[in-house]
Amino acid sequence: MPRELSILGVLIPTILPVFLGCLLLQGVLDWVLSHAGVYRRLWHPALARLCVLICIVGGVTAWLYQ
């Protein structure tokens, strides 16, 4: 995987589109978990959402940059 992508002559790190894709994935997962009532059982739902996002981003980047 390249370290940088050239979009219209602007170099952006490849982790940025990966992170944005993970944000979308986390949004869908957040919607599913909130409708399932998982967040009502947690002590700190915002912290749980952040941890889920970090796990998704870490897993995807580890898979891409192996």
C-alpha positions as CSV (number, residue, x, y, z in Angstrom):
1,M,0.0,0.0,0.0
2,P,1.4,3.4,-0.9
3,R,2.2,5.9,1.9
4,E,0.5,8.8,0.1
5,L,-2.2,9.2,-2.5
6,S,-2.2,12.0,-5.1
7,I,-5.6,13.5,-5.5
8,L,-5.6,16.4,-8.0
9,G,-1.9,17.0,-7.3
10,V,-2.4,17.1,-3.5
11,L,-0.7,14.3,-1.5
12,I,-2.8,12.9,1.3
13,P,-1.8,10.1,3.6
14,T,-3.5,6.8,2.9
15,I,-4.6,6.5,6.5
16,L,-7.1,9.4,5.9
17,P,-9.4,7.6,3.5
18,V,-9.1,4.5,5.7
19,F,-10.1,6.5,8.7
20,L,-13.1,8.0,6.9
21,G,-14.2,4.6,5.8
22,C,-13.9,3.3,9.3
23,L,-16.0,6.3,10.5
24,L,-18.8,5.2,8.1
25,L,-18.5,1.6,9.3
26,Q,-18.6,2.7,12.9
27,G,-21.7,4.8,12.2
28,V,-23.6,1.8,10.9
29,L,-22.4,-0.3,13.8
30,D,-23.4,2.4,16.2
31,W,-26.9,2.6,14.7
32,V,-27.3,-1.2,15.0
33,L,-26.0,-1.3,18.6
34,S,-28.2,1.6,19.7
35,H,-31.3,0.1,18.3
36,A,-30.5,-3.2,19.9
37,G,-30.3,-1.4,23.3
38,V,-26.7,-2.2,24.0
39,Y,-25.8,1.3,25.0
40,R,-28.4,1.4,27.8
41,R,-26.5,-1.3,29.6
42,L,-23.2,0.5,29.5
43,W,-21.8,2.9,32.1
44,H,-20.3,5.4,29.6
45,P,-21.8,5.0,26.1
46,A,-19.6,7.7,24.5
47,L,-16.5,6.0,25.8
48,A,-17.7,2.7,24.4
49,R,-18.3,4.3,21.0
50,L,-14.8,5.7,21.0
51,C,-13.3,2.3,21.9
52,V,-15.3,0.6,19.1
53,L,-13.9,3.2,16.6
54,I,-10.4,2.7,17.8
55,C,-10.7,-1.1,17.5
56,I,-12.1,-0.8,13.9
57,V,-9.4,1.6,12.8
58,G,-6.7,-0.4,14.4
59,G,-7.9,-3.7,12.9
60,V,-8.3,-2.2,9.4
61,T,-4.9,-0.5,9.4
62,A,-3.2,-3.7,10.8
63,W,-4.9,-5.7,8.0
64,L,-3.8,-3.2,5.3
65,Y,-0.3,-2.6,6.5
66,Q,0.8,-6.1,7.3
